[in-house]
Amino acid sequence: MTPSSDTALPDAPAVEITGLVKRYGRTVAVDGLSLRAGRGAVTAILGPNGAGKTTTVEICEGYRRADGGSVRVLGLDPVAGRRALRPRVGVMLQAGGIPPAVRPAEYLQVLARFHARPLPPGLLLERLGLAASARTPFKRLSGGQQQRLSLAAAVIGRPELVFLDEPTAGLDPQARHATWDLIAGLRLAGVGVILTTHHMDEAQRLADLVAIVDHGQLVVAGTPAELTGTAGQLRFRAEPGLDTDGLIAALPAGSAAKESPAGHYVVEVHDRVDPQLLAAVTAWCAEHGVLAQDLRIESRTLEDVFLELTGGELRS
Protein backbone atom coordinates (compact mmCIF):
# COMPACT_ATOMS: atom_id res chain seq x y z
CA MET A 1 0.00 0.00 0.00
CA THR A 2 1.42 3.40 -1.00
CA PRO A 3 1.05 6.12 1.67
CA SER A 4 -0.86 9.24 0.69
CA SER A 5 0.82 12.66 0.58
CA ASP A 6 -0.56 13.56 4.02
CA THR A 7 0.46 10.34 5.78
CA ALA A 8 3.77 10.47 7.62
CA LEU A 9 6.22 7.59 7.65
CA PRO A 10 7.51 6.87 11.18
CA ASP A 11 11.14 6.55 10.04
CA ALA A 12 11.06 9.48 7.62
CA PRO A 13 13.94 11.97 7.75
CA ALA A 14 13.29 15.46 9.07
CA VAL A 15 13.38 16.88 5.53
CA GLU A 16 13.70 15.11 2.19
CA ILE A 17 13.98 17.19 -0.99
CA THR A 18 14.05 15.48 -4.38
CA GLY A 19 14.57 17.29 -7.68
CA LEU A 20 13.10 20.53 -6.38
CA VAL A 21 12.33 23.21 -8.98
CA LYS A 22 10.98 26.73 -8.39
CA ARG A 23 10.65 29.43 -11.06
CA TYR A 24 9.77 33.11 -10.87
CA GLY A 25 8.86 34.00 -14.43
CA ARG A 26 11.93 33.23 -16.54
CA THR A 27 14.18 33.03 -13.50
CA VAL A 28 14.89 29.56 -12.15
CA ALA A 29 15.46 30.07 -8.42
CA VAL A 30 15.82 26.37 -7.58
CA ASP A 31 17.01 23.99 -10.27
CA GLY A 32 16.63 20.28 -9.47
CA LEU A 33 17.95 20.43 -5.92
CA SER A 34 17.99 17.26 -3.80
CA LEU A 35 18.87 17.11 -0.10
CA ARG A 36 18.15 14.94 2.92
CA ALA A 37 18.30 16.26 6.50
CA GLY A 38 18.14 13.87 9.45
CA ARG A 39 16.29 14.06 12.73
CA GLY A 40 18.34 14.93 15.78
CA ALA A 41 20.89 16.66 13.56
CA VAL A 42 21.80 20.21 12.57
CA THR A 43 21.79 20.77 8.81
CA ALA A 44 23.27 24.07 7.65
CA ILE A 45 22.22 25.34 4.23
CA LEU A 46 24.77 27.84 2.95
CA GLY A 47 24.94 29.90 -0.20
CA PRO A 48 25.59 33.38 -1.53
CA ASN A 49 22.75 35.86 -2.01
CA GLY A 50 20.40 34.67 -4.74
CA ALA A 51 21.61 31.08 -4.55
CA GLY A 52 18.11 29.68 -3.92
CA LYS A 53 18.51 28.67 -0.28
CA THR A 54 15.77 30.98 1.07
CA THR A 55 13.30 29.82 -1.56
CA THR A 56 14.14 26.20 -0.76
CA VAL A 57 13.57 26.73 2.96
CA GLU A 58 10.31 28.63 2.36
CA ILE A 59 9.00 25.71 0.29
CA CYS A 60 9.92 23.35 3.13
CA GLU A 61 8.08 25.62 5.56
CA GLY A 62 4.97 25.53 3.36
CA TYR A 63 5.04 29.23 2.47
CA ARG A 64 5.66 28.60 -1.24
CA ARG A 65 4.65 25.85 -3.65
CA ALA A 66 7.20 23.97 -5.73
CA ASP A 67 6.96 23.95 -9.52
CA GLY A 68 8.61 20.55 -9.75
CA GLY A 69 10.11 17.77 -7.69
CA SER A 70 8.96 16.84 -4.21
CA VAL A 71 9.47 17.95 -0.62
CA ARG A 72 8.61 15.98 2.50
CA VAL A 73 8.84 17.41 5.98
CA LEU A 74 8.58 14.79 8.75
CA GLY A 75 7.19 12.56 6.00
CA LEU A 76 4.44 15.00 4.98
CA ASP A 77 3.88 17.39 2.12
CA PRO A 78 4.48 20.82 3.70
CA VAL A 79 1.43 22.35 1.96
CA ALA A 80 -1.10 19.52 2.04
CA GLY A 81 0.03 18.50 5.53
CA ARG A 82 0.28 22.03 6.94
CA ARG A 83 -2.31 21.48 9.68
CA ALA A 84 -0.63 18.29 10.91
CA LEU A 85 2.83 19.86 10.77
CA ARG A 86 1.98 23.12 12.53
CA PRO A 87 2.36 21.80 16.11
CA ARG A 88 5.43 19.74 15.17
CA VAL A 89 7.54 22.35 13.37
CA GLY A 90 9.01 25.60 14.68
CA VAL A 91 9.93 28.45 12.34
CA MET A 92 12.15 31.39 13.22
CA LEU A 93 11.98 34.26 10.77
CA GLN A 94 14.73 36.84 10.53
CA ALA A 95 12.33 39.77 10.79
CA GLY A 96 8.68 40.52 11.37
CA GLY A 97 5.72 38.56 12.70
CA ILE A 98 5.66 39.85 16.29
CA PRO A 99 3.30 42.74 17.20
CA PRO A 100 5.29 45.86 18.15
CA ALA A 101 3.44 46.49 21.44
CA VAL A 102 3.58 42.93 22.79
CA ARG A 103 5.89 42.15 25.72
CA PRO A 104 8.16 39.07 25.65
CA ALA A 105 6.69 37.41 28.77
CA GLU A 106 3.07 37.75 27.70
CA TYR A 107 3.88 36.79 24.10
CA LEU A 108 5.51 33.51 25.12
CA GLN A 109 2.73 32.80 27.64
CA VAL A 110 0.12 33.14 24.89
CA LEU A 111 2.10 30.91 22.53
CA ALA A 112 2.53 28.30 25.26
CA ARG A 113 -1.25 27.86 25.47
CA PHE A 114 -1.34 26.56 21.90
CA HIS A 115 0.97 23.62 22.66
CA ALA A 116 0.40 20.44 24.63
CA ARG A 117 3.85 20.38 26.31
CA PRO A 118 5.39 23.82 25.99
CA LEU A 119 8.73 24.80 27.42
CA PRO A 120 8.30 27.13 30.41
CA PRO A 121 8.31 30.74 29.10
CA GLY A 122 10.35 31.90 32.08
CA LEU A 123 13.04 29.31 31.37
CA LEU A 124 13.37 30.46 27.75
CA LEU A 125 13.54 34.10 28.78
CA GLU A 126 16.29 33.28 31.26
CA ARG A 127 18.32 31.08 28.89
CA LEU A 128 18.23 33.69 26.12
CA GLY A 129 19.02 36.64 28.36
CA LEU A 130 15.58 38.24 28.07
CA ALA A 131 14.41 37.99 31.68
CA ALA A 132 15.30 41.61 32.45
CA SER A 133 13.33 42.73 29.37
CA ALA A 134 10.31 40.50 29.94
CA ARG A 135 7.96 43.50 30.35
CA THR A 136 9.49 45.69 27.62
CA PRO A 137 7.39 46.20 24.46
CA PHE A 138 8.80 44.43 21.43
CA LYS A 139 9.35 47.69 19.53
CA ARG A 140 11.65 48.93 22.32
CA LEU A 141 13.83 45.83 22.36
CA SER A 142 17.20 45.95 20.64
CA GLY A 143 17.59 44.11 17.34
CA GLY A 144 19.44 41.30 19.09
CA GLN A 145 16.73 40.97 21.74
CA GLN A 146 14.04 40.83 19.07
CA GLN A 147 16.02 38.11 17.32
CA ARG A 148 16.26 36.06 20.51
CA LEU A 149 12.53 36.41 21.17
CA SER A 150 11.84 35.07 17.66
CA LEU A 151 14.05 32.09 18.49
CA ALA A 152 12.18 31.49 21.76
CA ALA A 153 8.87 31.58 19.88
CA ALA A 154 10.14 28.98 17.40
CA VAL A 155 11.13 26.44 20.05
CA ILE A 156 8.57 26.96 22.84
CA GLY A 157 6.31 24.17 21.55
CA ARG A 158 9.07 21.49 21.77
CA PRO A 159 9.06 20.99 17.97
CA GLU A 160 10.41 17.89 16.25
CA LEU A 161 11.92 20.12 13.58
CA VAL A 162 12.89 23.79 13.67
CA PHE A 163 13.90 26.16 10.86
CA LEU A 164 16.31 28.87 11.99
CA ASP A 165 17.02 31.76 9.61
CA GLU A 166 20.18 33.65 10.60
CA PRO A 167 19.57 33.00 14.33
CA THR A 168 22.61 34.99 15.52
CA ALA A 169 22.36 37.96 13.16
CA GLY A 170 23.13 41.13 15.11
CA LEU A 171 23.87 39.35 18.39
CA ASP A 172 26.73 40.22 20.72
CA PRO A 173 29.22 37.43 21.57
CA GLN A 174 27.46 36.44 24.82
CA ALA A 175 24.04 36.18 23.16
CA ARG A 176 25.56 34.34 20.22
CA HIS A 177 27.06 31.68 22.48
CA ALA A 178 23.77 31.36 24.39
CA THR A 179 22.01 30.74 21.07
CA TRP A 180 24.61 28.15 20.08
CA ASP A 181 24.05 26.37 23.41
CA LEU A 182 20.30 26.32 22.81
CA ILE A 183 20.74 24.87 19.31
CA ALA A 184 23.10 22.21 20.66
CA GLY A 185 20.48 21.37 23.30
CA LEU A 186 17.80 20.97 20.63
CA ARG A 187 20.03 18.54 18.75
CA LEU A 188 20.67 16.49 21.90
CA ALA A 189 16.91 16.35 22.48
CA GLY A 190 16.45 14.74 19.06
CA VAL A 191 15.16 17.83 17.28
CA GLY A 192 16.05 18.29 13.63
CA VAL A 193 17.47 21.76 12.98
CA ILE A 194 17.62 23.41 9.55
CA LEU A 195 19.96 26.38 9.84
CA THR A 196 20.68 29.13 7.33
CA THR A 197 23.56 31.42 8.19
CA HIS A 198 26.24 33.62 6.66
CA HIS A 199 28.59 32.85 9.55
CA MET A 200 30.86 30.05 8.31
CA ASP A 201 32.34 29.53 11.78
CA GLU A 202 28.81 29.02 13.12
CA ALA A 203 28.04 26.35 10.55
CA GLN A 204 31.39 24.65 11.11
CA ARG A 205 30.81 24.60 14.87
CA LEU A 206 27.15 23.50 14.95
CA ALA A 207 26.34 21.51 11.83
CA ASP A 208 26.32 17.75 11.42
CA LEU A 209 25.73 18.25 7.69
CA VAL A 210 26.61 21.28 5.56
CA ALA A 211 24.89 21.80 2.20
CA ILE A 212 26.30 24.51 -0.08
CA VAL A 213 23.82 25.78 -2.66
CA ASP A 214 24.53 28.02 -5.65
CA HIS A 215 22.53 28.95 -8.76
CA GLY A 216 19.62 26.90 -7.44
CA GLN A 217 21.60 23.66 -7.29
CA LEU A 218 23.29 21.66 -4.58
CA VAL A 219 27.03 22.13 -5.07
CA VAL A 220 28.21 19.81 -2.30
CA ALA A 221 26.99 18.29 0.96
CA GLY A 222 28.92 16.62 3.75
CA THR A 223 30.11 16.94 7.30
CA PRO A 224 32.35 19.93 8.07
CA ALA A 225 35.31 17.54 8.39
CA GLU A 226 34.56 15.95 5.01
CA LEU A 227 34.31 19.33 3.28
CA THR A 228 37.41 20.88 4.83
CA GLY A 229 39.53 17.73 4.50
CA THR A 230 43.00 17.41 5.96
CA ALA A 231 44.67 20.24 4.05
CA GLY A 232 46.91 22.42 6.20
CA GLN A 233 47.72 26.08 5.84
CA LEU A 234 50.60 28.27 6.90
CA ARG A 235 49.68 31.97 7.00
CA PHE A 236 51.83 35.05 7.48
CA ARG A 237 51.85 38.78 6.85
CA ALA A 238 54.54 40.67 4.94
CA GLU A 239 54.94 43.51 2.49
CA PRO A 240 52.52 43.31 -0.46
CA GLY A 241 53.60 41.99 -3.83
CA LEU A 242 55.95 39.15 -2.89
CA ASP A 243 56.96 36.75 -5.68
CA THR A 244 54.58 33.89 -4.83
CA ASP A 245 55.70 31.92 -7.92
CA GLY A 246 59.25 32.03 -6.58
CA LEU A 247 58.01 30.98 -3.16
CA ILE A 248 56.15 28.01 -4.65
CA ALA A 249 59.30 26.92 -6.49
CA ALA A 250 61.13 26.72 -3.17
CA LEU A 251 58.45 24.62 -1.49
CA PRO A 252 57.93 20.85 -1.46
CA ALA A 253 56.04 19.43 -4.46
CA GLY A 254 52.28 19.83 -4.25
CA SER A 255 52.37 23.07 -2.27
CA ALA A 256 50.50 26.22 -3.28
CA ALA A 257 50.88 29.85 -2.26
CA LYS A 258 48.78 32.96 -2.84
CA GLU A 259 48.41 36.53 -1.62
CA SER A 260 44.86 37.36 -0.48
CA PRO A 261 44.25 40.10 0.53
CA ALA A 262 47.27 42.31 -0.12
CA GLY A 263 50.07 41.63 2.34
CA HIS A 264 48.47 38.42 3.63
CA TYR A 265 49.95 35.14 2.38
CA VAL A 266 48.64 31.58 2.52
CA VAL A 267 50.75 28.49 1.85
CA GLU A 268 48.63 25.34 1.52
CA VAL A 269 49.47 21.64 1.32
CA HIS A 270 47.24 18.61 0.84
CA ASP A 271 48.38 17.11 4.12
CA ARG A 272 49.31 18.64 7.46
CA VAL A 273 51.96 21.34 7.65
CA ASP A 274 55.22 19.65 8.66
CA PRO A 275 58.59 21.00 9.88
CA GLN A 276 60.05 20.73 6.35
CA LEU A 277 57.41 23.08 4.91
CA LEU A 278 57.85 25.54 7.75
CA ALA A 279 61.63 25.50 7.27
CA ALA A 280 61.26 26.03 3.51
CA VAL A 281 59.00 29.06 3.95
CA THR A 282 61.17 30.72 6.59
CA ALA A 283 64.36 30.00 4.59
CA TRP A 284 62.85 31.60 1.47
CA CYS A 285 61.79 34.65 3.49
CA ALA A 286 65.27 34.99 5.00
CA GLU A 287 66.93 34.64 1.59
CA HIS A 288 64.76 37.43 0.15
CA GLY A 289 64.89 39.74 3.14
CA VAL A 290 61.22 39.23 4.01
CA LEU A 291 60.12 39.63 7.62
CA ALA A 292 57.22 37.20 8.06
CA GLN A 293 54.89 38.46 10.76
CA ASP A 294 52.03 36.73 12.56
CA LEU A 295 53.16 33.37 11.16
CA ARG A 296 50.68 30.66 12.14
CA ILE A 297 49.58 27.16 11.16
CA GLU A 298 45.86 26.56 10.54
CA SER A 299 43.52 23.99 9.08
CA ARG A 300 41.46 24.65 5.98
CA THR A 301 38.18 26.26 7.01
CA LEU A 302 34.61 25.98 5.80
CA GLU A 303 34.89 29.57 4.57
CA ASP A 304 37.82 28.54 2.36
CA VAL A 305 35.68 25.76 0.85
CA PHE A 306 32.68 28.07 0.42
CA LEU A 307 34.68 30.69 -1.46
CA GLU A 308 36.37 28.08 -3.66
CA LEU A 309 33.01 26.62 -4.69
CA THR A 310 30.92 29.79 -5.04
CA GLY A 311 33.54 32.37 -5.96
CA GLY A 312 34.62 35.51 -4.15
CA GLU A 313 32.69 38.13 -6.12
CA LEU A 314 30.05 40.24 -4.37
CA ARG A 315 26.42 39.50 -5.21
CA SER A 316 23.34 41.63 -4.69
C-alpha positions as CSV (number, residue, x, y, z in Angstrom):
1,M,0.0,0.0,0.0
2,T,1.4,3.4,-1.0
3,P,1.0,6.1,1.7
4,S,-0.9,9.2,0.7
5,S,0.8,12.7,0.6
6,D,-0.6,13.6,4.0
7,T,0.5,10.3,5.8
8,A,3.8,10.5,7.6
9,L,6.2,7.6,7.6
10,P,7.5,6.9,11.2
11,D,11.1,6.5,10.0
12,A,11.1,9.5,7.6
13,P,13.9,12.0,7.7
14,A,13.3,15.5,9.1
15,V,13.4,16.9,5.5
16,E,13.7,15.1,2.2
17,I,14.0,17.2,-1.0
18,T,14.1,15.5,-4.4
19,G,14.6,17.3,-7.7
20,L,13.1,20.5,-6.4
21,V,12.3,23.2,-9.0
22,K,11.0,26.7,-8.4
23,R,10.6,29.4,-11.1
24,Y,9.8,33.1,-10.9
25,G,8.9,34.0,-14.4
26,R,11.9,33.2,-16.5
27,T,14.2,33.0,-13.5
28,V,14.9,29.6,-12.2
29,A,15.5,30.1,-8.4
30,V,15.8,26.4,-7.6
31,D,17.0,24.0,-10.3
32,G,16.6,20.3,-9.5
33,L,17.9,20.4,-5.9
34,S,18.0,17.3,-3.8
35,L,18.9,17.1,-0.1
36,R,18.2,14.9,2.9
37,A,18.3,16.3,6.5
38,G,18.1,13.9,9.4
39,R,16.3,14.1,12.7
40,G,18.3,14.9,15.8
41,A,20.9,16.7,13.6
42,V,21.8,20.2,12.6
43,T,21.8,20.8,8.8
44,A,23.3,24.1,7.7
45,I,22.2,25.3,4.2
46,L,24.8,27.8,2.9
47,G,24.9,29.9,-0.2
48,P,25.6,33.4,-1.5
49,N,22.8,35.9,-2.0
50,G,20.4,34.7,-4.7
51,A,21.6,31.1,-4.5
52,G,18.1,29.7,-3.9
53,K,18.5,28.7,-0.3
54,T,15.8,31.0,1.1
55,T,13.3,29.8,-1.6
56,T,14.1,26.2,-0.8
57,V,13.6,26.7,3.0
58,E,10.3,28.6,2.4
59,I,9.0,25.7,0.3
60,C,9.9,23.4,3.1
61,E,8.1,25.6,5.6
62,G,5.0,25.5,3.4
63,Y,5.0,29.2,2.5
64,R,5.7,28.6,-1.2
65,R,4.7,25.9,-3.7
66,A,7.2,24.0,-5.7
67,D,7.0,24.0,-9.5
68,G,8.6,20.6,-9.8
69,G,10.1,17.8,-7.7
70,S,9.0,16.8,-4.2
71,V,9.5,17.9,-0.6
72,R,8.6,16.0,2.5
73,V,8.8,17.4,6.0
74,L,8.6,14.8,8.7
75,G,7.2,12.6,6.0
76,L,4.4,15.0,5.0
77,D,3.9,17.4,2.1
78,P,4.5,20.8,3.7
79,V,1.4,22.4,2.0
80,A,-1.1,19.5,2.0
81,G,0.0,18.5,5.5
82,R,0.3,22.0,6.9
83,R,-2.3,21.5,9.7
84,A,-0.6,18.3,10.9
85,L,2.8,19.9,10.8
86,R,2.0,23.1,12.5
87,P,2.4,21.8,16.1
88,R,5.4,19.7,15.2
89,V,7.5,22.4,13.4
90,G,9.0,25.6,14.7
91,V,9.9,28.4,12.3
92,M,12.2,31.4,13.2
93,L,12.0,34.3,10.8
94,Q,14.7,36.8,10.5
95,A,12.3,39.8,10.8
96,G,8.7,40.5,11.4
97,G,5.7,38.6,12.7
98,I,5.7,39.9,16.3
99,P,3.3,42.7,17.2
100,P,5.3,45.9,18.1
101,A,3.4,46.5,21.4
102,V,3.6,42.9,22.8
103,R,5.9,42.2,25.7
104,P,8.2,39.1,25.7
105,A,6.7,37.4,28.8
106,E,3.1,37.7,27.7
107,Y,3.9,36.8,24.1
108,L,5.5,33.5,25.1
109,Q,2.7,32.8,27.6
110,V,0.1,33.1,24.9
111,L,2.1,30.9,22.5
112,A,2.5,28.3,25.3
113,R,-1.2,27.9,25.5
114,F,-1.3,26.6,21.9
115,H,1.0,23.6,22.7
116,A,0.4,20.4,24.6
117,R,3.8,20.4,26.3
118,P,5.4,23.8,26.0
119,L,8.7,24.8,27.4
120,P,8.3,27.1,30.4
121,P,8.3,30.7,29.1
122,G,10.4,31.9,32.1
123,L,13.0,29.3,31.4
124,L,13.4,30.5,27.8
125,L,13.5,34.1,28.8
126,E,16.3,33.3,31.3
127,R,18.3,31.1,28.9
128,L,18.2,33.7,26.1
129,G,19.0,36.6,28.4
130,L,15.6,38.2,28.1
131,A,14.4,38.0,31.7
132,A,15.3,41.6,32.4
133,S,13.3,42.7,29.4
134,A,10.3,40.5,29.9
135,R,8.0,43.5,30.3
136,T,9.5,45.7,27.6
137,P,7.4,46.2,24.5
138,F,8.8,44.4,21.4
139,K,9.3,47.7,19.5
140,R,11.6,48.9,22.3
141,L,13.8,45.8,22.4
142,S,17.2,45.9,20.6
143,G,17.6,44.1,17.3
144,G,19.4,41.3,19.1
145,Q,16.7,41.0,21.7
146,Q,14.0,40.8,19.1
147,Q,16.0,38.1,17.3
148,R,16.3,36.1,20.5
149,L,12.5,36.4,21.2
150,S,11.8,35.1,17.7
151,L,14.1,32.1,18.5
152,A,12.2,31.5,21.8
153,A,8.9,31.6,19.9
154,A,10.1,29.0,17.4
155,V,11.1,26.4,20.1
156,I,8.6,27.0,22.8
157,G,6.3,24.2,21.6
158,R,9.1,21.5,21.8
159,P,9.1,21.0,18.0
160,E,10.4,17.9,16.3
161,L,11.9,20.1,13.6
162,V,12.9,23.8,13.7
163,F,13.9,26.2,10.9
164,L,16.3,28.9,12.0
165,D,17.0,31.8,9.6
166,E,20.2,33.6,10.6
167,P,19.6,33.0,14.3
168,T,22.6,35.0,15.5
169,A,22.4,38.0,13.2
170,G,23.1,41.1,15.1
171,L,23.9,39.4,18.4
172,D,26.7,40.2,20.7
173,P,29.2,37.4,21.6
174,Q,27.5,36.4,24.8
175,A,24.0,36.2,23.2
176,R,25.6,34.3,20.2
177,H,27.1,31.7,22.5
178,A,23.8,31.4,24.4
179,T,22.0,30.7,21.1
180,W,24.6,28.1,20.1
181,D,24.1,26.4,23.4
182,L,20.3,26.3,22.8
183,I,20.7,24.9,19.3
184,A,23.1,22.2,20.7
185,G,20.5,21.4,23.3
186,L,17.8,21.0,20.6
187,R,20.0,18.5,18.8
188,L,20.7,16.5,21.9
189,A,16.9,16.4,22.5
190,G,16.4,14.7,19.1
191,V,15.2,17.8,17.3
192,G,16.0,18.3,13.6
193,V,17.5,21.8,13.0
194,I,17.6,23.4,9.5
195,L,20.0,26.4,9.8
196,T,20.7,29.1,7.3
197,T,23.6,31.4,8.2
198,H,26.2,33.6,6.7
199,H,28.6,32.9,9.5
200,M,30.9,30.1,8.3
201,D,32.3,29.5,11.8
202,E,28.8,29.0,13.1
203,A,28.0,26.4,10.6
204,Q,31.4,24.6,11.1
205,R,30.8,24.6,14.9
206,L,27.2,23.5,15.0
207,A,26.3,21.5,11.8
208,D,26.3,17.7,11.4
209,L,25.7,18.3,7.7
210,V,26.6,21.3,5.6
211,A,24.9,21.8,2.2
212,I,26.3,24.5,-0.1
213,V,23.8,25.8,-2.7
214,D,24.5,28.0,-5.6
215,H,22.5,28.9,-8.8
216,G,19.6,26.9,-7.4
217,Q,21.6,23.7,-7.3
218,L,23.3,21.7,-4.6
219,V,27.0,22.1,-5.1
220,V,28.2,19.8,-2.3
221,A,27.0,18.3,1.0
222,G,28.9,16.6,3.7
223,T,30.1,16.9,7.3
224,P,32.3,19.9,8.1
225,A,35.3,17.5,8.4
226,E,34.6,15.9,5.0
227,L,34.3,19.3,3.3
228,T,37.4,20.9,4.8
229,G,39.5,17.7,4.5
230,T,43.0,17.4,6.0
231,A,44.7,20.2,4.1
232,G,46.9,22.4,6.2
233,Q,47.7,26.1,5.8
234,L,50.6,28.3,6.9
235,R,49.7,32.0,7.0
236,F,51.8,35.0,7.5
237,R,51.9,38.8,6.8
238,A,54.5,40.7,4.9
239,E,54.9,43.5,2.5
240,P,52.5,43.3,-0.5
241,G,53.6,42.0,-3.8
242,L,56.0,39.1,-2.9
243,D,57.0,36.8,-5.7
244,T,54.6,33.9,-4.8
245,D,55.7,31.9,-7.9
246,G,59.2,32.0,-6.6
247,L,58.0,31.0,-3.2
248,I,56.1,28.0,-4.6
249,A,59.3,26.9,-6.5
250,A,61.1,26.7,-3.2
251,L,58.4,24.6,-1.5
252,P,57.9,20.8,-1.5
253,A,56.0,19.4,-4.5
254,G,52.3,19.8,-4.2
255,S,52.4,23.1,-2.3
256,A,50.5,26.2,-3.3
257,A,50.9,29.8,-2.3
258,K,48.8,33.0,-2.8
259,E,48.4,36.5,-1.6
260,S,44.9,37.4,-0.5
261,P,44.3,40.1,0.5
262,A,47.3,42.3,-0.1
263,G,50.1,41.6,2.3
264,H,48.5,38.4,3.6
265,Y,50.0,35.1,2.4
266,V,48.6,31.6,2.5
267,V,50.8,28.5,1.8
268,E,48.6,25.3,1.5
269,V,49.5,21.6,1.3
270,H,47.2,18.6,0.8
271,D,48.4,17.1,4.1
272,R,49.3,18.6,7.5
273,V,52.0,21.3,7.7
274,D,55.2,19.6,8.7
275,P,58.6,21.0,9.9
276,Q,60.1,20.7,6.4
277,L,57.4,23.1,4.9
278,L,57.8,25.5,7.8
279,A,61.6,25.5,7.3
280,A,61.3,26.0,3.5
281,V,59.0,29.1,4.0
282,T,61.2,30.7,6.6
283,A,64.4,30.0,4.6
284,W,62.9,31.6,1.5
285,C,61.8,34.6,3.5
286,A,65.3,35.0,5.0
287,E,66.9,34.6,1.6
288,H,64.8,37.4,0.2
289,G,64.9,39.7,3.1
290,V,61.2,39.2,4.0
291,L,60.1,39.6,7.6
292,A,57.2,37.2,8.1
293,Q,54.9,38.5,10.8
294,D,52.0,36.7,12.6
295,L,53.2,33.4,11.2
296,R,50.7,30.7,12.1
297,I,49.6,27.2,11.2
298,E,45.9,26.6,10.5
299,S,43.5,24.0,9.1
300,R,41.5,24.7,6.0
301,T,38.2,26.3,7.0
302,L,34.6,26.0,5.8
303,E,34.9,29.6,4.6
304,D,37.8,28.5,2.4
305,V,35.7,25.8,0.8
306,F,32.7,28.1,0.4
307,L,34.7,30.7,-1.5
308,E,36.4,28.1,-3.7
309,L,33.0,26.6,-4.7
310,T,30.9,29.8,-5.0
311,G,33.5,32.4,-6.0
312,G,34.6,35.5,-4.2
313,E,32.7,38.1,-6.1
314,L,30.0,40.2,-4.4
315,R,26.4,39.5,-5.2
316,S,23.3,41.6,-4.7
